[in-house]
Amino acid sequence: MAYQISDACIACGACADACPAGAITEGDGKYVIDADACLDCGACADTCPAEAPQQA
């Protein structure tokens, strides 16, 4: 299953920089993950200081 970014997101961009698929983009107040492009690798969750990316 793809990851989703929770409301805990602090919009720092660390997850987007870590994503090897380029599936994470800046949204309205927080980053969002394109579920179709997500590789489910967990790189975003490993990098996020707020623990916002969670498996859906």
C-alpha positions in Angstrom: 0.0 0.0 0.0 1.1 3.5 -0.7 2.1 6.0 2.0 0.0 9.0 2.9 1.1 12.2 4.7 -0.8 13.0 7.8 -1.7 16.4 9.2 1.5 16.2 11.3 3.4 17.4 8.2 5.5 20.5 8.9 6.1 21.2 5.2 9.9 20.9 5.4 10.3 19.0 2.2 12.6 16.3 3.5 10.2 13.6 2.3 10.1 15.0 -1.2 13.9 15.1 -1.4 14.2 11.5 -0.2 11.6 10.0 -2.5 13.3 8.0 -5.3 10.1 7.9 -7.4 9.4 11.7 -7.2 5.9 10.8 -5.9 5.8 13.6 -3.3 4.9 17.2 -4.1 4.0 20.3 -2.1 0.3 20.6 -1.5 -1.8 23.1 0.3 -0.2 23.4 3.7 1.4 20.0 3.6 3.1 17.6 1.2 1.1 14.9 -0.7 2.0 11.5 -2.1 0.8 10.3 -5.5 -0.4 6.8 -4.6 0.1 5.6 -8.1 3.7 6.6 -8.2 4.6 5.6 -4.6 7.0 2.6 -4.5 6.1 1.9 -0.8 9.8 2.0 0.0 9.5 4.0 3.2 12.2 6.5 2.4 9.9 9.4 3.2 9.0 7.9 6.6 12.6 7.3 7.5 13.5 11.0 6.7 10.5 12.9 8.1 11.3 14.7 11.4 7.5 14.9 12.2 6.8 11.2 11.4 4.0 12.4 9.0 4.3 9.8 6.3 2.3 6.7 7.3 1.4 3.5 5.4 -2.2 3.7 4.2 
